[in-house]
Amino acid sequence: MPVVRSNAVDLCYETFGDPADPAALLVMGLGEQMIAWPDGFCALLAARGFHVIRFDNRDVGRSTWLDDLGDVDVRGLFAGDLSSVRYGLRDLAADTAGLLEALGVDRAHLVGVSMGGMVAQLVAIERPDLVASLASIMSTTGDRSVGQATLDDVSVLMPRPDADRAAAIAADVALYRLIGSPGFETSEEVLVSRATAKVDRAYHPAGTARQFAAIVTAADRTPGLRALTTPTVVVHGEDDRLVDVSGGRATAAAVPGSSLVLVPGLGHDLPEGAWDRIVDAIAANAARA
């Protein structure tokens, strides 16, 4: 897959559809590679008239791994020790903006899920010249009073550095059984297939920890969101256990003129049964640009 240099890191990317169509840049969430955007979802979006670009964020997949920066002390992080934080969400936003510039994309429709929604929000706030429209999906504002997980233990998000292949695959399947969509059936076969593809392509727990540190130390984006004039849609599952639906509501409330699409039964994943609803929301919002 092709790679471009952006903000002092190499970013691996892939495209779907006609390059002559308006660009839609997909920004993935915590620890997830670009293949977490299902091929079918990307193809569906391309069929709606977008040139779809998905990419690996820094520290995951086949983009630059920043192990030379050192590991994150996750326990210390929760105790208030920020000394092991290696970079912030603004760095990922700068990566994203730089990717668009490196590809010669003047303006793109930004679509971000979870952490990717946070990054997309920051790009819209700091580089509005690059953003034709914004779709913030299963994400939040950075205000700690909203969007908090309702899981008993968020440590399940952290892949184990010492896990062998079988254990890593099993852990990913278990995670998505926990945070996935109760209203949309995803077979065990699909979950195992997706987990296997991720582990075999690039298993990098240290990068997930560094991204996690960037999330938990990020500033509240609400003031910046209130100043946005970018056409914005906020999509959130009513059954999201990882980022509570209050995060989506707060995001929509902050952005002037935004629309809020709540999906019953949707959790913190992209099940095939919800693709049409999500793509419809993205396309309708983009048409306002």
Backbone as numpy.savetxt, mean C-alpha at the origin, in Angstrom:
# Nx Ny Nz CAx CAy CAz Cx Cy Cz
12.42 -8.08 -14.79 11.58 -6.89 -14.79 12.46 -5.64 -14.79
11.99 -4.54 -15.40 12.81 -3.33 -15.47 12.98 -2.67 -14.11
14.05 -1.90 -13.99 14.39 -1.19 -12.76 14.75 0.24 -13.12
14.33 1.21 -12.30 14.76 2.59 -12.48 15.36 3.10 -11.18
16.21 4.10 -11.29 16.83 4.73 -10.13 15.95 5.88 -9.67
15.65 5.91 -8.39 14.81 6.98 -7.83 15.22 7.24 -6.39
15.55 8.48 -6.08 15.83 8.86 -4.69 16.90 7.96 -4.07
17.92 7.65 -4.84 19.08 6.87 -4.41 18.78 5.39 -4.16
17.63 4.90 -4.63 17.34 3.46 -4.57 16.90 3.00 -5.96
17.03 1.69 -6.20 16.54 1.09 -7.43 15.16 0.52 -7.18
14.21 0.86 -8.04 12.83 0.39 -7.90 12.47 -0.50 -9.08
12.05 -1.71 -8.76 11.62 -2.67 -9.77 10.13 -2.43 -10.06
9.77 -2.43 -11.35 8.38 -2.14 -11.70 7.92 -3.01 -12.86
6.61 -2.96 -13.09 5.99 -3.71 -14.18 4.77 -2.94 -14.64
4.41 -3.06 -15.91 3.27 -2.32 -16.44 2.25 -3.24 -17.10
1.03 -2.75 -17.16 -0.08 -3.44 -17.84 -0.80 -2.41 -18.70
-1.23 -2.82 -19.88 -2.06 -1.95 -20.70 -1.27 -1.11 -21.69
-1.96 -0.15 -22.26 -1.43 0.69 -23.34 -0.70 1.89 -22.76
0.60 2.07 -23.08 1.34 3.22 -22.56 0.73 4.57 -22.97
-0.13 4.57 -24.00 -0.76 5.82 -24.43 -1.91 6.22 -23.51
-2.38 5.30 -22.67 -3.46 5.60 -21.74 -2.94 6.34 -20.51
-3.82 7.03 -19.78 -3.40 7.71 -18.56 -2.79 6.72 -17.56
-1.72 7.13 -16.91 -1.02 6.26 -15.97 -1.78 6.13 -14.66
-1.83 4.91 -14.16 -2.33 4.63 -12.81 -1.21 3.93 -12.06
-0.68 4.58 -11.04 0.44 4.03 -10.27 -0.09 3.39 -9.01
0.20 2.10 -8.82 -0.29 1.33 -7.69 0.80 1.22 -6.63
0.48 1.66 -5.41 1.46 1.68 -4.31 1.02 0.67 -3.26
1.88 -0.31 -3.00 1.51 -1.43 -2.13 1.82 -1.12 -0.66
1.31 -1.99 0.22 1.38 -1.78 1.66 2.56 -2.44 2.34
2.51 -2.46 3.64 3.61 -2.91 4.51 4.14 -4.28 4.12
5.43 -4.33 3.78 6.11 -5.59 3.55 5.67 -6.34 2.33
4.74 -5.78 1.57 4.19 -6.51 0.43 4.89 -6.10 -0.86
5.08 -7.06 -1.73 5.67 -6.81 -3.03 4.60 -6.39 -4.02
5.05 -5.93 -5.18 4.08 -5.47 -6.17 3.16 -6.59 -6.64
3.58 -7.86 -6.51 2.70 -8.95 -6.95 1.52 -9.14 -6.01
1.50 -8.40 -4.89 0.31 -8.41 -4.03 -0.85 -7.66 -4.69
-0.55 -6.85 -5.71 -1.60 -6.37 -6.62 -1.86 -7.52 -7.59
-2.98 -8.24 -7.46 -3.20 -9.40 -8.31 -3.16 -9.06 -9.80
-2.62 -9.97 -10.60 -2.56 -9.74 -12.04 -3.94 -9.43 -12.60
-4.95 -10.15 -12.13 -6.30 -9.93 -12.64 -6.83 -8.56 -12.31
-6.50 -8.06 -11.13 -6.91 -6.71 -10.74 -6.25 -5.68 -11.65
-4.95 -5.86 -11.90 -4.23 -4.94 -12.78 -4.80 -4.97 -14.19
-5.12 -6.17 -14.68 -5.68 -6.31 -16.02 -7.05 -5.64 -16.11
-7.84 -5.77 -15.05 -9.17 -5.15 -15.02 -9.05 -3.64 -15.07
-8.10 -3.10 -14.33 -7.88 -1.65 -14.32 -7.39 -1.18 -15.69
-6.50 -1.96 -16.31 -6.01 -1.61 -17.64 -7.15 -1.63 -18.66
-8.08 -2.57 -18.50 -9.21 -2.66 -19.43 -10.14 -1.46 -19.32
-10.03 -0.73 -18.20 -10.84 0.47 -18.02 -10.13 1.72 -18.56
-9.00 1.51 -19.27 -8.37 2.63 -19.95 -7.19 3.25 -19.22
-6.53 2.47 -18.36 -5.36 2.97 -17.65 -4.11 2.22 -18.06
-2.98 2.93 -18.10 -1.68 2.27 -18.20 -1.24 2.03 -16.77
-1.32 0.79 -16.34 -1.12 0.43 -14.94 0.36 0.18 -14.66
0.86 0.80 -13.61 2.24 0.62 -13.17 2.22 0.13 -11.73
2.81 -1.03 -11.48 2.97 -1.50 -10.10 4.48 -1.65 -9.85
4.88 -1.51 -8.59 6.31 -1.54 -8.31 6.56 -2.03 -6.89
7.79 -2.47 -6.66 8.23 -2.84 -5.32 8.73 -1.60 -4.60
8.17 -1.29 -3.43 8.72 -0.23 -2.61 10.15 -0.58 -2.20
10.88 0.41 -1.72 12.20 0.14 -1.16 12.10 -0.93 -0.07
13.10 -1.76 0.03 13.23 -2.76 1.09 12.34 -3.98 0.92
11.65 -4.11 -0.22 10.89 -5.33 -0.50 11.12 -5.77 -1.94
10.77 -7.02 -2.21 10.80 -7.53 -3.57 12.17 -7.41 -4.20
12.20 -6.89 -5.41 13.44 -6.77 -6.16 13.93 -5.34 -6.26
13.36 -4.46 -5.43 13.90 -3.13 -5.27 15.03 -3.18 -4.25
15.72 -2.06 -4.06 16.87 -2.02 -3.16 16.51 -2.41 -1.74
17.28 -3.36 -1.19 17.18 -3.70 0.23 18.19 -2.85 0.99
17.76 -2.27 2.09 18.58 -1.32 2.82 19.12 -1.92 4.12
19.62 -3.15 4.01 20.15 -3.83 5.19 21.37 -3.13 5.77
22.06 -2.35 4.94 23.23 -1.65 5.45 22.86 -0.57 6.46
21.59 -0.18 6.50 21.14 0.81 7.48 21.01 0.23 8.88
20.89 -1.09 8.96 20.74 -1.74 10.26 19.30 -2.14 10.54
19.14 -3.03 11.50 17.82 -3.54 11.85 17.07 -2.56 12.75
15.77 -2.74 12.80 14.91 -1.96 13.69 14.68 -2.73 14.98
14.77 -2.05 16.10 14.43 -2.62 17.40 12.93 -2.41 17.61
12.14 -3.40 17.19 10.68 -3.25 17.22 10.17 -3.09 18.65
10.71 -3.87 19.58 10.28 -3.74 20.98 10.62 -2.35 21.52
11.82 -1.87 21.20 12.21 -0.54 21.63 11.32 0.53 21.03
10.91 0.31 19.78 10.03 1.24 19.09 8.73 1.44 19.87
8.13 0.33 20.31 6.88 0.42 21.06 7.09 1.02 22.45
8.32 0.97 22.93 8.63 1.56 24.24 9.01 3.03 24.12
8.97 3.55 22.90 9.26 4.95 22.69 10.68 5.27 22.25
11.49 4.25 22.05 12.87 4.45 21.59 12.89 4.48 20.06
13.10 5.65 19.47 13.05 5.80 18.02 14.43 5.77 17.38
15.43 5.40 18.15 16.81 5.48 17.65 17.09 4.50 16.51
16.29 3.46 16.38 16.55 2.48 15.32 15.68 2.69 14.08
14.91 3.79 14.03 14.14 4.10 12.83 15.10 4.50 11.72
14.99 3.87 10.56 15.98 4.04 9.50 15.55 5.01 8.41
14.26 5.16 8.19 13.74 6.12 7.22 12.26 6.31 7.51
11.65 7.30 6.86 10.26 7.61 7.11 9.38 7.45 5.89
8.09 7.66 6.07 7.15 7.56 4.95 7.46 8.60 3.88
8.03 9.73 4.29 8.38 10.75 3.30 9.44 10.23 2.33
10.30 9.35 2.81 11.29 8.76 1.91 10.62 7.87 0.88
9.63 7.10 1.31 8.91 6.27 0.36 8.11 7.13 -0.62
7.57 8.26 -0.14 6.85 9.17 -1.02 7.79 9.78 -2.06
9.01 10.12 -1.62 10.00 10.65 -2.56 10.41 9.59 -3.58
10.51 8.32 -3.14 10.77 7.22 -4.07 9.69 7.18 -5.15
8.45 7.28 -4.70 7.30 7.15 -5.60 7.26 8.29 -6.61
7.47 9.50 -6.12 7.50 10.65 -7.02 8.65 10.51 -8.01
9.79 10.07 -7.53 10.95 9.89 -8.40 10.74 8.83 -9.46
9.99 7.80 -9.11 9.66 6.76 -10.09 8.87 7.34 -11.25
7.86 8.14 -10.93 7.07 8.77 -11.99 7.94 9.65 -12.87
8.80 10.42 -12.26 9.67 11.30 -13.03 10.64 10.50 -13.90
11.19 9.41 -13.35 12.12 8.58 -14.11 11.44 7.92 -15.31
10.15 7.63 -15.17 9.40 7.00 -16.25 8.83 8.02 -17.23
9.04 9.30 -16.95 8.54 10.34 -17.83 7.04 10.54 -17.75
6.46 10.21 -16.59 5.01 10.37 -16.38 4.76 11.75 -15.77
4.09 12.62 -16.51 3.85 13.98 -16.01 2.87 13.99 -14.85
1.79 13.21 -14.97 0.79 13.11 -13.91 0.21 11.70 -13.93
-0.11 11.20 -12.76 -0.65 9.84 -12.66 -1.82 9.81 -11.70
-2.67 8.83 -11.89 -3.72 8.53 -10.93 -3.08 7.61 -9.88
-2.97 8.08 -8.65 -2.32 7.31 -7.60 -3.33 6.44 -6.87
-3.00 5.17 -6.71 -3.85 4.21 -6.02 -2.99 3.52 -4.96
-3.29 3.74 -3.70 -2.48 3.14 -2.64 -3.33 2.37 -1.66
-2.81 1.21 -1.21 -3.50 0.44 -0.19 -2.67 0.41 1.08
-3.35 0.57 2.22 -2.73 0.48 3.53 -1.55 1.45 3.64
-0.33 0.98 3.90 0.83 1.87 3.91 0.95 2.60 2.59
0.62 1.92 1.49 0.67 2.55 0.18 -0.30 3.71 0.06
-1.43 3.62 0.76 -2.36 4.75 0.80 -1.75 5.94 1.53
-1.02 5.66 2.59 -0.34 6.73 3.33 0.70 7.40 2.44
1.46 6.59 1.73 2.49 7.12 0.83 1.84 7.94 -0.28
0.77 7.42 -0.87 0.07 8.14 -1.94 -0.49 9.46 -1.43
-1.01 9.47 -0.20 -1.49 10.72 0.39 -0.36 11.75 0.48
0.82 11.30 0.92 1.96 12.21 1.05 2.40 12.75 -0.31
2.41 11.90 -1.33 2.77 12.38 -2.66 1.77 13.45 -3.12
0.48 13.19 -2.87 -0.55 14.17 -3.27 -0.38 15.48 -2.51
0.02 15.40 -1.25 0.22 16.60 -0.43 1.47 17.36 -0.87
2.57 16.63 -1.08 3.86 17.28 -1.30 4.20 17.49 -2.77
3.63 16.68 -3.66 3.89 16.81 -5.10 2.57 16.77 -5.87
1.67 17.71 -5.59 0.36 17.67 -6.28 0.47 17.80 -7.79
1.59 18.35 -8.27 1.80 18.48 -9.71 1.86 17.14 -10.41
2.19 16.08 -9.66 2.34 14.75 -10.24 1.05 13.92 -10.16
0.05 14.40 -9.44 -1.10 13.56 -9.09 -2.38 14.07 -9.75
-2.92 13.25 -10.65 -4.18 13.60 -11.31 -5.37 13.28 -10.43
-5.30 12.15 -9.73 -6.35 11.77 -8.78 -5.73 10.85 -7.74
-6.43 10.72 -6.61 -5.93 9.91 -5.50 -7.01 8.93 -5.06
-6.63 7.66 -4.96 -7.50 6.63 -4.38 -6.78 6.06 -3.16
-7.30 6.33 -1.99 -6.72 5.85 -0.73 -7.57 4.67 -0.24
-6.98 3.50 -0.21 -7.73 2.27 0.05 -7.22 1.60 1.32
-8.14 1.22 2.20 -7.85 0.56 3.48 -6.69 1.24 4.21
-6.72 2.57 4.26 -5.63 3.34 4.85 -6.18 4.30 5.90
-5.34 5.23 6.35 -5.74 6.16 7.41 -4.91 7.42 7.33
-5.14 8.35 8.25 -4.57 9.69 8.17 -3.27 9.87 8.94
-2.95 8.95 9.83 -1.83 9.14 10.74 -2.26 9.68 12.09
-3.52 10.10 12.22 -4.08 10.49 13.51 -4.25 9.22 14.34
-3.59 9.15 15.49 -3.57 7.93 16.28 -4.93 7.59 16.92
-5.88 8.51 16.84 -7.19 8.24 17.44 -8.11 7.49 16.49
-7.66 7.27 15.24 -8.49 6.56 14.26 -7.65 5.50 13.57
-8.34 4.54 12.95 -7.67 3.56 12.10 -6.82 2.53 12.81
-6.98 2.41 14.12 -6.13 1.47 14.85 -6.61 0.03 14.66
-5.66 -0.89 14.71 -5.98 -2.32 14.53 -6.82 -2.82 15.69
-7.69 -3.75 15.40 -8.48 -4.41 16.44 -7.97 -5.84 16.66
-6.79 -6.12 16.17 -6.15 -7.43 16.39 -5.66 -7.51 17.83
-5.63 -8.71 18.37 -5.11 -8.90 19.73 -3.61 -8.68 19.78
-2.92 -8.99 18.69 -1.46 -8.91 18.69 -0.98 -8.51 17.30
-0.47 -7.28 17.15 -0.03 -6.82 15.84 1.32 -7.41 15.44
1.95 -8.14 16.35 3.24 -8.76 16.00 3.10 -9.80 14.89
1.88 -10.24 14.63 1.66 -11.20 13.55 2.02 -10.60 12.19
2.12 -9.27 12.14 2.47 -8.61 10.89 3.95 -8.78 10.54
4.75 -9.11 11.56 6.19 -9.19 11.37 6.62 -10.60 10.96
7.09 -10.78 9.74 7.59 -12.11 9.34 8.84 -12.47 10.14
9.00 -13.75 10.43 10.13 -14.20 11.25 11.40 -14.32 10.43
12.48 -13.69 10.87 13.74 -13.79 10.13 14.27 -15.20 10.04
13.95 -16.03 11.04 14.50 -17.39 11.09 13.58 -18.43 10.47
12.49 -17.99 9.85 11.53 -18.95 9.29 12.07 -19.61 8.02
11.88 -20.93 7.91 12.21 -21.58 6.65 11.07 -21.36 5.66
11.23 -21.87 4.45 10.26 -21.60 3.39 8.85 -22.03 3.79
8.71 -23.24 4.30 7.39 -23.75 4.65 6.75 -22.91 5.75
7.54 -22.55 6.76 7.02 -21.76 7.87 6.63 -20.35 7.41
7.42 -19.77 6.51 7.11 -18.43 6.01 5.81 -18.43 5.21
5.62 -19.46 4.40 4.38 -19.57 3.62 3.19 -19.76 4.54
3.33 -20.64 5.51 2.23 -20.90 6.44 1.86 -19.66 7.23
2.86 -18.87 7.62 2.60 -17.65 8.40 1.83 -16.63 7.57
2.18 -16.51 6.29 1.48 -15.55 5.43 0.03 -15.98 5.21
-0.19 -17.27 5.03 -1.56 -17.78 4.88 -2.36 -17.50 6.14
-1.76 -17.76 7.30 -2.45 -17.52 8.56 -2.77 -16.04 8.76
-1.84 -15.17 8.36 -2.07 -13.74 8.50 -3.28 -13.30 7.69
-3.38 -13.77 6.44 -4.49 -13.32 5.61 -5.80 -14.02 5.94
-5.72 -15.15 6.62 -6.95 -15.71 7.19 -7.44 -14.82 8.32
-6.52 -14.17 9.01 -6.85 -13.33 10.16 -7.36 -11.95 9.73
-6.70 -11.33 8.76 -7.05 -9.95 8.40 -7.84 -9.86 7.09
-8.06 -11.00 6.44 -8.77 -11.00 5.16 -10.25 -10.71 5.29
-10.96 -10.85 4.19 -12.35 -10.41 4.08 -13.34 -11.51 4.44
-14.08 -11.34 5.54 -15.06 -12.36 5.91 -16.23 -12.45 4.93
-16.46 -11.39 4.16 -17.59 -11.38 3.24 -17.26 -11.83 1.83
-15.99 -12.14 1.58 -15.57 -12.59 0.25 -14.70 -13.82 0.40
-15.12 -14.91 -0.17 -14.40 -16.17 0.02 -13.13 -16.19 -0.83
-12.03 -16.54 -0.18 -10.76 -16.78 -0.87 -10.31 -18.18 -0.49
-10.12 -19.03 -1.47 -9.81 -20.42 -1.19 -8.43 -20.58 -0.58
-8.25 -21.71 0.12 -6.94 -22.04 0.69 -5.90 -22.15 -0.43
-6.32 -22.68 -1.55 -5.41 -22.84 -2.69 -4.87 -21.49 -3.15
-5.74 -20.49 -3.24 -5.31 -19.15 -3.67 -4.39 -18.53 -2.64
-4.72 -18.66 -1.36 -3.88 -18.10 -0.31 -2.49 -18.72 -0.32
-2.43 -20.02 -0.46 -1.13 -20.71 -0.48 -0.35 -20.32 -1.73
-1.02 -20.23 -2.87 -0.35 -19.85 -4.11 0.25 -18.46 -4.01
-0.50 -17.51 -3.46 -0.01 -16.14 -3.33 1.17 -16.08 -2.35
1.02 -16.77 -1.23 2.09 -16.77 -0.23 3.37 -17.39 -0.79
3.21 -18.48 -1.52 4.37 -19.15 -2.10 5.08 -18.24 -3.09
4.32 -17.55 -3.92 4.91 -16.64 -4.91 5.70 -15.53 -4.22
5.16 -15.00 -3.13 5.85 -13.92 -2.41 7.14 -14.42 -1.77
7.06 -15.56 -1.10 8.24 -16.08 -0.39 9.33 -16.47 -1.39
8.94 -17.11 -2.49 9.93 -17.57 -3.46 10.54 -16.40 -4.25
9.79 -15.33 -4.42 10.32 -14.18 -5.16 11.30 -13.37 -4.31
10.93 -13.10 -3.07 11.80 -12.29 -2.20 11.25 -12.30 -0.78
11.95 -12.94 0.13 11.54 -12.98 1.53 12.51 -12.10 2.32
12.01 -11.00 2.88 12.92 -10.01 3.47 12.30 -9.39 4.73
12.29 -10.11 5.84 11.67 -9.62 7.07 12.26 -8.31 7.58
13.56 -8.09 7.42 14.18 -6.86 7.94 13.60 -5.63 7.25
13.29 -5.75 5.97 12.70 -4.63 5.26 11.30 -4.30 5.77
10.52 -5.34 6.08 9.19 -5.12 6.64 9.29 -4.36 7.96
10.24 -4.71 8.80 10.41 -4.03 10.08 10.77 -2.56 9.89
11.63 -2.28 8.92 12.01 -0.88 8.68 10.82 -0.08 8.14
10.01 -0.70 7.27 8.80 -0.02 6.79 7.81 0.20 7.94
7.69 -0.78 8.81 6.78 -0.66 9.95 7.18 0.53 10.83
8.47 0.67 11.06 8.96 1.80 11.85 8.61 3.13 11.20
8.67 3.16 9.88 8.30 4.39 9.16 6.83 4.73 9.37
5.99 3.71 9.42 4.56 3.93 9.62 4.27 4.47 11.02
4.80 3.78 12.03 4.41 4.12 13.40 5.02 5.43 13.88
6.01 5.94 13.16 6.61 7.22 13.55 6.18 8.36 12.63
5.26 8.10 11.73 4.82 9.13 10.78 3.95 10.17 11.47
4.04 11.39 10.99 3.22 12.48 11.51 1.79 12.38 10.99
0.88 13.02 11.70 -0.52 13.09 11.28 -0.61 13.90 9.98
-1.20 13.29 8.96 -1.32 13.96 7.66 -2.60 14.78 7.51
-3.43 14.83 8.55 -4.72 15.51 8.44 -4.61 16.95 7.96
-3.71 17.77 8.50 -3.62 19.15 8.00 -3.30 19.22 6.50
-2.41 18.37 6.03 -2.10 18.35 4.62 -3.25 17.86 3.77
-3.98 16.86 4.27 -5.12 16.34 3.54 -6.21 17.40 3.40
-6.36 18.24 4.40 -7.39 19.29 4.35 -7.11 20.32 3.27
-5.86 20.42 2.85 -5.48 21.39 1.83 -5.52 20.82 0.41
-5.82 19.52 0.27 -5.81 18.90 -1.05 -6.94 19.43 -1.94
-6.62 19.61 -3.21 -7.64 19.91 -4.21 -7.73 18.79 -5.24
-6.95 17.73 -5.03 -6.92 16.57 -5.93 -8.21 15.76 -5.80
-8.85 15.37 -6.90 -10.01 14.47 -6.80 -9.63 13.21 -6.04
-10.38 12.90 -5.01 -10.00 11.82 -4.10 -11.18 10.91 -3.80
-10.90 9.61 -3.83 -11.86 8.63 -3.35 -11.20 7.81 -2.26
-11.96 7.51 -1.23 -11.49 6.70 -0.11 -12.32 5.42 -0.10
-11.64 4.28 -0.21 -12.31 2.98 -0.20 -11.88 2.23 1.05
-12.83 1.69 1.77 -12.47 0.97 3.00 -13.47 -0.16 3.26
-12.94 -1.25 3.77 -13.79 -2.37 4.15 -14.42 -2.14 5.52
-15.66 -2.48 5.63 -16.33 -2.34 6.93 -15.86 -3.38 7.94
-15.15 -4.40 7.45 -14.69 -5.48 8.33 -13.17 -5.57 8.36
-12.51 -4.43 8.26 -11.05 -4.37 8.28 -10.56 -4.41 9.73
-9.83 -5.47 10.07 -9.32 -5.62 11.44 -7.93 -5.02 11.62
-7.25 -4.74 10.53 -5.89 -4.20 10.63 -5.89 -2.68 10.66
-6.64 -2.06 9.76 -6.84 -0.61 9.78 -8.34 -0.38 9.91
-8.76 -0.03 11.10 -10.19 0.11 11.37 -10.83 1.11 10.40
-12.09 0.88 10.08 -12.81 1.71 9.13 -12.84 3.17 9.54
-12.63 3.46 10.82 -12.58 4.85 11.26 -11.46 5.61 10.56
-10.40 4.90 10.17 -9.31 5.54 9.43 -9.76 6.02 8.06
-10.54 5.20 7.40 -11.08 5.60 6.10 -12.06 6.75 6.22
-12.91 6.68 7.22 -13.87 7.77 7.43 -13.15 9.09 7.70
-12.10 9.03 8.51 -11.35 10.24 8.85 -10.64 10.81 7.62
-10.12 9.92 6.77 -9.45 10.37 5.55 -10.43 11.11 4.65
-11.61 10.52 4.45 -12.61 11.15 3.60 -13.10 12.46 4.20
-13.22 12.50 5.52 -13.67 13.73 6.17 -12.64 14.85 6.04
-11.37 14.47 5.95 -10.31 15.48 5.88 -10.16 16.09 4.50
-10.36 15.30 3.44 -10.10 15.79 2.08 -11.35 16.46 1.52
-11.27 17.74 1.20 -12.45 18.44 0.68 -12.95 17.81 -0.62
-14.26 17.58 -0.68 -14.88 17.08 -1.90 -14.63 15.62 -2.20
-14.02 14.89 -1.26 -13.74 13.48 -1.52 -15.00 12.64 -1.40
-14.93 11.43 -1.95 -16.04 10.49 -1.81 -15.57 9.29 -0.99
-16.49 8.71 -0.26 -16.19 7.57 0.61 -16.99 6.37 0.14
-16.29 5.28 -0.14 -16.93 4.03 -0.56 -16.63 2.99 0.50
-17.65 2.56 1.24 -17.50 1.53 2.25 -18.02 0.21 1.69
-17.23 -0.84 1.86 -17.58 -2.13 1.26 -17.87 -3.13 2.38
-19.12 -3.54 2.54 -19.45 -4.55 3.55 -18.72 -5.86 3.28
-18.20 -6.48 4.32 -17.54 -7.77 4.18 -16.09 -7.71 3.76
-15.61 -6.52 3.39 -14.22 -6.37 2.95 -13.32 -6.17 4.16
-12.23 -6.95 4.20 -11.25 -6.80 5.26 -10.02 -6.09 4.73
-8.84 -6.59 5.08 -7.60 -5.92 4.69 -6.89 -6.74 3.61
-7.56 -6.90 2.49 -6.98 -7.61 1.36 -7.72 -7.20 0.10
-7.38 -7.83 -1.02 -8.00 -7.50 -2.30 -8.63 -8.76 -2.89
-9.73 -9.24 -2.31 -10.37 -10.45 -2.83 -11.00 -10.21 -4.20
-10.98 -11.21 -5.03 -11.48 -11.06 -6.39 -12.93 -10.57 -6.43
-13.73 -10.98 -5.46 -15.13 -10.58 -5.45 -15.35 -9.09 -5.25
-14.32 -8.39 -4.79 -14.43 -6.94 -4.56 -13.76 -6.12 -5.65
-13.12 -6.76 -6.62 -12.35 -6.02 -7.61 -13.20 -5.03 -8.40
-14.36 -5.46 -8.87 -15.20 -4.58 -9.68 -15.59 -3.33 -8.90
-15.95 -3.51 -7.66 -16.37 -2.36 -6.83 -15.21 -1.38 -6.65
-14.03 -1.90 -6.40 -12.86 -1.04 -6.18 -12.44 -0.35 -7.47
-12.39 -1.10 -8.56 -12.00 -0.52 -9.85 -13.01 0.52 -10.30
-14.30 0.26 -10.08 -15.33 1.25 -10.42 -15.08 2.56 -9.67
-14.73 2.44 -8.39 -14.50 3.64 -7.58 -13.28 4.41 -8.07
-12.22 3.69 -8.43 -11.01 4.33 -8.94 -11.30 5.05 -10.25
-12.00 4.35 -11.16 -12.28 4.92 -12.48 -13.21 6.12 -12.39
-14.22 6.05 -11.54 -15.15 7.17 -11.39 -14.44 8.39 -10.82
-13.54 8.16 -9.88 -12.80 9.28 -9.30 -11.84 9.88 -10.34
-11.17 9.02 -11.10 -10.24 9.50 -12.12 -10.95 10.34 -13.18
-12.20 9.99 -13.45 -12.96 10.73 -14.46 -13.23 12.16 -14.01
-13.11 12.43 -12.71 -13.30 13.79 -12.21 -12.07 14.66 -12.43
-10.94 14.04 -12.74 -9.68 14.79 -12.84 -9.66 15.66 -14.09
